[in-house]
Amino acid sequence: FMNSTGVDVKSLHPLEVKVIRSFREGEDFSSEVLKDRLEFNQGQANQAVSWLEGKELISETSRSVRTVYELTELGEIYQREGTPLERIVQHVSEQGPDLLNQIAASLGLDNKDAGSAFGALSKEGLLAMDENKQVRFKDPSRMDLLQTIRALLDRAVEKGALEDAELSEEERKRIAMVSKKRGAGSTMFRIAEREESTYCLTDAGLAVRAELEKRGITGEEIGELTPEMLADGRWKGKHFRAYNINIPPARTLLGRSNPYADYLREVKDNLVSLGFQEFDGPLVETEFWNSDALFMPQFHAARDIHDVYYTAEPSHAKKIEQPYLDNVAAAHQDGWKTGSRGWGYKFDRDFTRRLILRSQGTVLSAKQLHKAEVPSKYFGIVRCFRYDQVDATHLSDFYQTEGIVLGEEVNLRTLLGLLEMFAVEVAGAKEVKYVPGYFPFTEPSVEVHIKHPVLGWFELGGSGIFRPEVTKPMGVDVPVLAWGLGIDRMALMTLGLDDLRELFSPDLEAIRLRRRS
């Protein structure tokens, strides 16, 4: 069935066949012509043209750009219920002179819309404002603006869109007052430019047309035999479209969960199996729980607006739970009953209610302390937000695995054992080292570092034993181990990646092919 053009006529889609058979040598057509003559919808017309042009069976003969005015949603409402122009004129006609703001209130119009409409009508000479600031008729005969816009609205509803080439000079002038090219939601018409191309059959297309006629292929062939056709006999005497067994089958894309989401679930399952209880909380927190309850002074550099994200509305929480607010405030000011001298400043009770996106997972540990059991252990997979320069090992939106262990017998050795478990068992690291660190809320403090095969050594996170200034205000008198580790960084090792940004890649194909190493 292959002709001299190299096109297998049996493989042509019915839409292509109908187009080729419907036009002769030198006869131009466009998408609009296909819609009218062949009753294609817009999608079918565009698809047929695209296929045929790709096979070089048709070629473009001309291209033009035309301007059309499409009715917006607001324009449809005005067409049904009346424009502000018409409604203001009707109000003055029926109610007499009135203040513009009173007219707007009476008609349910925004003052801005009423003002714009009055401005147009005043410029037209139809209405004016007298010495009492009341709107009244100036020249009742000047109705051209209203009549023209009403006619344009009605025609747009009837035709779907107005062609610029079909408008008179007066209509173009009037429609320009109520139309925009972009951001047209506040106007009656949207200005759009439509490209229209015309095509004709190429020599190859004419050869295919002759072959189709010779073989009697019309595009009306049946492509699918259904049980209903067998039952009622509609298949009899019909021609069937041939199947091309050389066409590759459609790719089957199996559903697959995101590898990083799988990893997070696996970490949760492992921790729960070890006896940890999971905690969670809102993304938006107060400065109190995010920092104050962790004995971080309110003048600390990390609490600057350039390091945390503040919420605009609402900006403050209504209250902070008692007695924790009073206890924490006293710990900051003079140490309270913790044995500390505190930070020695006046605690700002308004600042502590400030709402931010949580910048560290430890906020959940702080909130858990006053309701935690002894002994017990808790964890969370926590999404955090922090102003940071994004690179291979830093993100401004990231996850931490956060946790605490409470008990009479827990100590630094217990903490180091937990950190090793995370580094080796969860992150899959081969080399681990511990580095002394400093955090306002733990003493001693330890950072755990792991070695990545590409990135080298990097910090996995921080940990330590909560200071009494953190635990005692919450009513806890036993040692509390705490850690906050970058689970995103753990995933780099486990998933065999070398850039944190790959964890959140929009490249679905890359995600689909990713495998756990």
C-alpha positions as CSV (number, residue, x, y, z in Angstrom):
1,F,0.0,0.0,0.0
2,M,3.1,2.3,-0.1
3,N,2.9,4.8,-3.0
4,S,5.8,6.7,-4.6
5,T,5.8,9.3,-1.8
6,G,6.7,6.7,0.8
7,V,3.4,7.2,2.6
8,D,1.4,4.1,3.5
9,V,-2.1,5.3,2.7
10,K,-3.6,2.5,4.8
11,S,-1.9,4.1,7.9
12,L,-3.4,7.5,7.4
13,H,-5.9,8.6,10.1
14,P,-9.5,9.2,8.9
15,L,-9.1,12.9,9.6
16,E,-6.1,13.1,7.3
17,V,-8.0,11.1,4.6
18,K,-11.0,13.3,4.7
19,V,-8.9,16.4,4.3
20,I,-6.9,15.1,1.4
21,R,-10.0,13.8,-0.4
22,S,-11.8,17.1,0.1
23,F,-9.5,19.4,-1.7
24,R,-8.0,19.5,-5.2
25,E,-4.9,21.0,-6.7
26,G,-4.4,24.7,-6.0
27,E,-7.4,24.8,-3.6
28,D,-6.6,26.5,-0.4
29,F,-8.1,25.7,3.0
30,S,-7.8,26.7,6.6
31,S,-8.8,25.3,10.0
32,E,-12.0,27.4,9.8
33,V,-12.8,25.8,6.4
34,L,-12.2,22.3,7.8
35,K,-14.7,23.1,10.6
36,D,-17.3,24.3,8.1
37,R,-16.9,21.8,5.3
38,L,-16.0,18.7,7.2
39,E,-17.7,19.5,10.5
40,F,-14.4,19.1,12.4
41,N,-14.1,20.6,15.8
42,Q,-11.2,22.9,16.5
43,G,-9.1,20.2,18.0
44,Q,-9.7,17.8,15.1
45,A,-8.9,20.6,12.5
46,N,-5.6,21.5,14.3
47,Q,-4.6,17.9,14.6
48,A,-5.3,17.0,11.0
49,V,-3.3,20.0,9.8
50,S,-0.4,19.2,12.1
51,W,-0.2,15.6,11.0
52,L,-0.4,16.3,7.3
53,E,2.1,19.2,7.5
54,G,4.5,16.9,9.3
55,K,4.2,14.3,6.5
56,E,4.7,17.1,3.9
57,L,1.4,16.3,2.3
58,I,0.2,19.9,2.7
59,S,2.2,23.1,2.8
60,E,1.4,26.6,4.1
61,T,0.4,29.1,1.4
62,S,-0.3,32.2,3.6
63,R,-0.4,33.4,7.1
64,S,-2.3,36.4,8.6
65,V,-3.0,37.8,12.0
66,R,-6.5,39.1,12.8
67,T,-7.7,40.9,15.9
68,V,-10.9,39.8,17.6
69,Y,-12.7,41.0,20.7
70,E,-13.9,38.2,23.0
71,L,-16.6,38.8,25.6
72,T,-15.3,38.5,29.2
73,E,-17.2,37.0,32.1
74,L,-17.9,40.5,33.3
75,G,-19.1,41.4,29.8
76,E,-21.5,38.5,29.8
77,I,-22.9,39.8,33.1
78,Y,-23.3,43.3,31.8
79,Q,-25.0,42.0,28.6
80,R,-27.6,40.3,30.8
81,E,-28.0,42.8,33.6
82,G,-27.0,46.1,32.0
83,T,-23.7,48.0,32.0
84,P,-22.8,50.6,34.7
85,L,-23.3,53.2,32.0
86,E,-26.8,52.1,31.3
87,R,-27.8,51.7,34.9
88,I,-26.6,55.1,35.9
89,V,-28.4,56.7,33.1
90,Q,-31.6,54.8,34.0
91,H,-31.2,55.8,37.6
92,V,-31.0,59.5,36.8
93,S,-33.8,59.2,34.3
94,E,-36.1,57.5,36.9
95,Q,-34.9,59.1,40.2
96,G,-33.7,62.5,39.0
97,P,-30.4,64.2,40.0
98,D,-28.5,62.4,42.8
99,L,-25.1,62.3,44.4
100,L,-22.7,59.9,42.6
101,N,-21.9,57.9,45.8
102,Q,-25.7,57.6,46.4
103,I,-26.2,56.3,42.9
104,A,-23.4,53.8,43.3
105,A,-24.8,52.5,46.7
106,S,-28.3,52.3,45.2
107,L,-27.1,50.3,42.2
108,G,-24.7,48.1,44.2
109,L,-21.7,49.4,42.2
110,D,-18.2,50.0,43.4
111,N,-17.4,53.7,43.7
112,K,-14.5,53.1,41.2
113,D,-16.8,51.6,38.6
114,A,-19.4,54.3,39.1
115,G,-16.8,57.0,38.8
116,S,-15.4,55.5,35.6
117,A,-18.8,55.2,34.1
118,F,-19.8,58.7,35.0
119,G,-16.5,60.0,33.6
120,A,-17.2,58.4,30.2
121,L,-20.8,59.7,30.2
122,S,-19.7,63.1,31.2
123,K,-17.0,63.2,28.4
124,E,-19.8,62.1,26.0
125,G,-21.9,65.1,27.0
126,L,-24.8,63.0,28.2
127,L,-24.4,63.7,32.0
128,A,-22.8,66.4,34.1
129,M,-22.4,67.3,37.8
130,D,-24.1,70.4,39.0
131,E,-23.0,72.9,41.7
132,N,-24.5,70.6,44.4
133,K,-22.3,67.7,43.2
134,Q,-25.4,65.9,41.9
135,V,-25.4,64.0,38.6
136,R,-28.0,65.2,36.1
137,F,-28.6,65.1,32.4
138,K,-26.7,67.6,30.3
139,D,-27.9,66.5,26.8
140,P,-30.3,63.5,26.9
141,S,-29.9,63.0,23.1
142,R,-26.3,62.0,23.4
143,M,-27.0,58.2,23.7
144,D,-24.6,57.0,21.0
145,L,-22.1,55.6,23.5
146,L,-24.8,53.5,25.3
147,Q,-26.4,52.3,22.1
148,T,-23.2,51.3,20.4
149,I,-21.8,49.4,23.4
150,R,-25.2,47.6,23.9
151,A,-25.1,46.6,20.2
152,L,-21.6,45.3,20.5
153,L,-22.4,43.2,23.6
154,D,-25.5,41.7,21.9
155,R,-23.6,40.9,18.8
156,A,-20.7,39.3,20.8
157,V,-23.2,37.0,22.6
158,E,-24.7,36.0,19.2
159,K,-21.4,35.5,17.3
160,G,-19.0,34.5,20.1
161,A,-16.4,37.1,19.2
162,L,-16.2,40.3,17.2
163,E,-13.8,40.6,14.3
164,D,-12.0,43.9,14.2
165,A,-12.2,43.9,10.4
166,E,-16.0,43.8,10.6
167,L,-16.3,46.8,12.9
168,S,-17.0,50.4,11.8
169,E,-14.7,53.2,12.8
170,E,-17.3,54.3,15.4
171,E,-17.5,50.8,16.8
172,R,-13.7,50.5,17.1
173,K,-13.6,53.8,19.0
174,R,-16.2,52.6,21.4
175,I,-15.0,49.1,22.0
176,A,-11.5,50.4,22.7
177,M,-13.0,52.1,25.8
178,V,-14.2,48.8,27.2
179,S,-11.5,46.3,26.2
180,K,-8.0,45.3,27.2
181,K,-5.4,42.9,25.8
182,R,-4.1,41.6,29.1
183,G,-5.7,41.6,32.6
184,A,-9.1,41.9,31.0
185,G,-11.1,40.6,34.0
186,S,-12.2,44.2,34.8
187,T,-13.4,45.0,31.3
188,M,-16.2,43.9,29.0
189,F,-14.0,42.7,26.1
190,R,-10.7,40.9,25.8
191,I,-8.5,41.8,22.8
192,A,-7.0,38.6,21.2
193,E,-4.8,38.2,18.2
194,R,-5.4,35.0,16.2
195,E,-3.1,33.6,13.6
196,E,-4.7,32.0,10.6
197,S,-2.9,30.0,8.0
198,T,-4.1,28.6,4.7
199,Y,-2.8,25.4,3.2
200,C,-2.9,23.4,-0.1
201,L,-2.0,19.9,-1.1
202,T,1.6,19.4,-2.1
203,D,2.6,17.2,-5.0
204,A,3.1,14.3,-2.5
205,G,-0.4,15.1,-1.1
206,L,-1.9,15.0,-4.6
207,A,-0.2,11.7,-5.3
208,V,-1.7,10.3,-2.0
209,R,-5.1,11.7,-3.0
210,A,-5.0,9.8,-6.2
211,E,-3.9,6.6,-4.4
212,L,-6.8,7.0,-1.9
213,E,-9.3,7.4,-4.7
214,K,-7.9,4.4,-6.5
215,R,-8.2,2.2,-3.4
216,G,-11.6,3.6,-2.4
217,I,-10.5,4.9,1.0
218,T,-12.8,7.6,2.1
219,G,-12.0,8.2,5.8
220,E,-15.4,6.8,6.7
221,E,-14.0,3.3,7.4
222,I,-14.8,1.6,10.6
223,G,-11.9,1.5,13.0
224,E,-13.5,-0.5,15.8
225,L,-15.9,-3.4,15.7
226,T,-18.1,-3.3,18.8
227,P,-20.5,-5.9,20.3
228,E,-23.4,-3.6,19.4
229,M,-22.4,-3.5,15.7
230,L,-22.3,-7.3,15.7
231,A,-25.7,-7.5,17.3
232,D,-27.5,-5.2,14.9
233,G,-25.6,-6.0,11.8
234,R,-24.3,-2.4,11.1
235,W,-20.9,-3.9,10.1
236,K,-22.3,-5.5,7.0
237,G,-21.2,-3.9,3.8
238,K,-18.9,-1.6,5.6
239,H,-15.2,-1.1,5.0
240,F,-12.8,-1.5,7.9
241,R,-9.7,0.5,8.6
242,A,-6.6,-1.6,8.3
243,Y,-4.4,-2.1,11.3
244,N,-0.7,-1.2,11.0
245,I,1.1,-3.8,13.1
246,N,4.4,-2.0,12.7
247,I,3.3,0.9,14.8
248,P,4.9,0.7,18.2
249,P,2.4,0.2,21.0
250,A,1.6,3.0,23.4
251,R,3.9,3.3,26.3
252,T,2.5,1.9,29.5
253,L,3.4,4.1,32.5
254,L,2.9,2.3,35.7
255,G,2.1,4.2,38.8
256,R,5.0,4.6,41.1
257,S,5.4,6.5,44.4
258,N,8.1,9.2,44.8
259,P,11.4,7.6,46.0
260,Y,12.0,10.3,48.6
261,A,8.4,9.9,49.9
262,D,9.1,6.2,50.2
263,Y,12.3,6.9,52.1
264,L,10.5,9.2,54.6
265,R,7.8,6.5,55.2
266,E,10.5,3.9,55.7
267,V,12.3,6.1,58.3
268,K,9.0,6.6,60.1
269,D,8.3,2.8,60.1
270,N,11.8,2.0,61.4
271,L,11.5,4.5,64.3
272,V,8.1,3.4,65.3
273,S,9.3,-0.2,65.3
274,L,12.0,0.9,67.8
275,G,9.4,2.2,70.2
276,F,9.4,5.9,69.3
277,Q,6.1,7.8,69.3
278,E,5.5,10.3,66.4
279,F,4.7,13.9,67.1
280,D,3.6,16.6,64.6
281,G,2.5,20.2,64.6
282,P,1.6,23.2,62.4
283,L,3.9,24.9,59.9
284,V,3.2,28.3,61.4
285,E,4.5,28.7,65.0
286,T,5.1,31.4,67.5
287,E,8.5,32.8,68.4
288,F,7.8,31.4,71.8
289,W,7.8,27.7,70.8
290,N,10.2,28.1,68.0
291,S,12.9,29.8,70.0
292,D,12.0,31.3,73.4
293,A,11.0,27.9,74.9
294,L,14.4,26.6,73.7
295,F,16.2,29.3,75.8
296,M,17.3,31.2,72.6
297,P,17.6,34.9,73.6
298,Q,15.3,37.3,71.8
299,F,18.3,39.3,70.6
300,H,19.9,36.2,69.0
301,A,21.1,36.9,65.4
302,A,19.3,33.8,64.1
303,R,16.0,35.4,64.9
304,D,16.4,38.3,62.5
305,I,13.9,38.8,59.8
306,H,16.5,37.8,57.3
307,D,16.8,34.3,58.8
308,V,13.2,33.4,59.4
309,Y,10.0,34.0,57.5
310,Y,7.4,36.1,59.3
311,T,3.7,35.8,58.4
312,A,1.9,39.0,57.4
313,E,-1.6,38.2,58.4
314,P,-2.2,37.4,61.2
315,S,1.1,38.6,62.6
316,H,0.6,37.5,66.2
317,A,-1.0,34.6,68.1
318,K,-3.7,35.6,70.6
319,K,-2.0,34.1,73.6
320,I,0.7,31.7,74.9
321,E,-0.2,28.8,77.2
322,Q,0.4,29.4,80.9
323,P,2.2,28.8,83.2
324,Y,4.8,28.1,80.4
325,L,5.0,31.7,79.3
326,D,5.7,33.0,82.8
327,N,8.2,30.2,83.5
328,V,10.1,30.7,80.2
329,A,10.1,34.5,80.6
330,A,11.6,34.2,84.1
331,A,14.2,31.8,82.9
332,H,15.3,34.3,80.3
333,Q,15.3,37.2,82.7
334,D,17.0,35.8,85.8
335,G,17.2,32.0,85.4
336,W,14.0,31.3,87.5
337,K,14.4,28.0,89.4
338,T,16.8,26.4,87.0
339,G,20.1,27.3,88.8
340,S,21.0,29.7,85.9
341,R,21.5,33.4,85.8
342,G,19.4,33.6,82.6
343,W,20.2,36.1,79.9
344,G,19.6,39.2,82.0
345,Y,17.2,41.2,79.8
346,K,13.5,42.1,79.9
347,F,11.5,39.4,78.1
348,D,9.3,40.9,75.4
349,R,5.8,39.2,75.7
350,D,4.5,40.8,72.5
351,F,7.5,39.6,70.4
352,T,7.1,36.1,71.7
353,R,3.6,35.9,70.1
354,R,5.0,36.8,66.7
355,L,4.0,34.2,64.1
356,I,6.7,32.7,61.8
357,L,7.2,29.6,59.6
358,R,9.0,27.2,61.9
359,S,12.7,27.4,61.2
360,Q,13.7,24.2,63.1
361,G,12.1,20.9,64.0
362,T,13.1,21.3,67.7
363,V,10.0,23.5,68.1
364,L,8.0,20.2,68.3
365,S,10.3,18.8,70.9
366,A,9.8,22.0,73.0
367,K,6.0,21.6,72.7
368,Q,6.1,17.9,73.6
369,L,8.1,18.3,76.9
370,H,5.2,19.5,79.1
371,K,3.1,16.5,78.1
372,A,5.7,13.8,77.7
373,E,5.8,10.7,79.7
374,V,8.9,9.5,81.6
375,P,10.6,7.4,80.4
376,S,9.6,7.8,76.7
377,K,11.0,8.7,73.3
378,Y,9.4,10.7,70.5
379,F,10.3,11.7,66.9
380,G,8.9,13.7,64.0
381,I,9.6,14.2,60.3
382,V,9.3,18.0,60.2
383,R,9.2,20.4,57.3
384,C,11.1,23.6,58.1
385,F,11.7,27.0,56.4
386,R,14.8,29.0,56.7
387,Y,16.3,31.8,54.6
388,D,19.3,30.2,53.0
389,Q,21.4,30.2,49.9
390,V,20.2,27.2,47.9
391,D,23.0,24.8,46.8
392,A,23.8,21.1,46.7
393,T,23.6,20.8,50.5
394,H,21.3,23.7,51.5
395,L,17.6,24.4,50.8
396,S,15.3,27.1,52.1
397,D,12.5,24.6,52.5
398,F,13.7,21.3,54.0
399,Y,12.9,18.3,56.2
400,Q,14.4,17.4,59.6
401,T,14.0,14.4,61.7
402,E,13.5,15.6,65.2
403,G,13.3,13.7,68.4
404,I,13.7,13.5,72.2
405,V,14.4,10.7,74.7
406,L,13.5,11.3,78.4
407,G,14.7,9.1,81.2
408,E,16.6,9.0,84.5
409,E,19.4,6.9,83.1
410,V,20.0,8.5,79.6
411,N,23.3,10.3,79.0
412,L,25.8,11.4,76.4
413,R,26.7,7.8,75.6
414,T,23.1,7.0,74.9
415,L,22.9,10.0,72.5
416,L,26.0,9.0,70.6
417,G,24.6,5.6,70.1
418,L,21.4,7.1,68.7
419,L,23.4,9.3,66.3
420,E,25.4,6.4,65.0
421,M,22.1,4.5,64.4
422,F,20.8,7.4,62.3
423,A,24.1,7.9,60.4
424,V,24.7,4.2,59.6
425,E,21.3,2.5,59.6
426,V,19.1,5.4,58.3
427,A,21.5,7.5,56.2
428,G,23.6,4.5,55.1
429,A,26.9,6.3,55.9
430,K,30.2,4.3,56.0
431,E,32.2,6.9,57.8
432,V,30.9,8.9,60.8
433,K,32.5,11.5,63.1
434,Y,31.3,13.6,66.0
435,V,32.2,17.3,66.4
436,P,31.6,19.5,69.5
437,G,29.0,22.1,68.9
438,Y,27.1,24.9,70.5
439,F,23.3,25.5,70.7
440,P,21.6,27.8,73.3
441,F,19.3,24.9,74.4
442,T,21.7,21.9,74.8
443,E,24.8,21.2,77.0
444,P,26.8,19.3,76.0
445,S,26.1,19.8,72.2
446,V,27.3,17.5,69.5
447,E,27.3,17.7,65.7
448,V,27.3,14.5,63.6
449,H,29.1,14.5,60.3
450,I,29.1,11.9,57.6
451,K,31.2,11.4,54.5
452,H,29.5,11.4,51.1
453,P,31.4,9.8,48.2
454,V,31.0,13.0,46.0
455,L,30.3,15.8,48.4
456,G,32.8,14.7,51.1
457,W,32.2,15.5,54.7
458,F,29.1,17.4,55.6
459,E,27.1,18.1,58.8
460,L,24.1,15.8,59.2
461,G,22.7,17.8,62.1
462,G,23.0,18.8,65.7
463,S,22.1,17.2,69.0
464,G,22.7,17.4,72.7
465,I,21.1,17.2,76.2
466,F,18.5,19.9,76.9
467,R,19.6,22.5,79.4
468,P,17.6,22.9,82.7
469,E,16.4,26.3,81.4
470,V,14.5,24.3,78.7
471,T,13.2,21.4,80.6
472,K,12.4,22.8,84.1
473,P,10.0,25.6,82.8
474,M,8.0,22.7,81.2
475,G,7.9,20.7,84.4
476,V,10.5,18.1,83.4
477,D,13.2,17.1,85.9
478,V,15.0,14.2,84.1
479,P,17.7,14.3,81.4
480,V,16.3,14.8,77.9
481,L,18.3,13.9,74.8
482,A,17.5,15.9,71.7
483,W,18.5,15.8,68.1
484,G,17.6,17.6,64.9
485,L,19.1,15.9,61.8
486,G,18.7,16.8,58.1
487,I,16.8,13.9,56.7
488,D,17.1,15.4,53.2
489,R,20.9,14.9,53.6
490,M,20.4,11.4,54.8
491,A,18.4,10.7,51.7
492,L,21.4,11.8,49.5
493,M,23.4,8.8,50.7
494,T,20.6,6.3,50.6
495,L,19.2,7.3,47.2
496,G,22.7,7.7,45.6
497,L,22.3,11.4,44.9
498,D,24.7,14.3,45.2
499,D,22.4,17.4,45.2
500,L,19.5,18.1,47.6
501,R,17.6,19.8,44.8
502,E,17.2,16.4,43.0
503,L,14.9,15.3,45.9
504,F,12.3,17.8,44.8
505,S,12.9,17.7,41.0
506,P,9.9,18.3,38.7
507,D,11.5,16.0,36.1
508,L,9.0,13.1,36.3
509,E,11.0,10.9,34.0
510,A,14.1,11.1,36.2
511,I,12.0,10.4,39.3
512,R,10.4,7.4,37.5
513,L,13.7,5.9,36.7
514,R,15.3,6.5,40.1
515,R,16.0,3.4,42.2
516,R,17.1,2.9,45.8
517,S,20.8,2.2,45.8
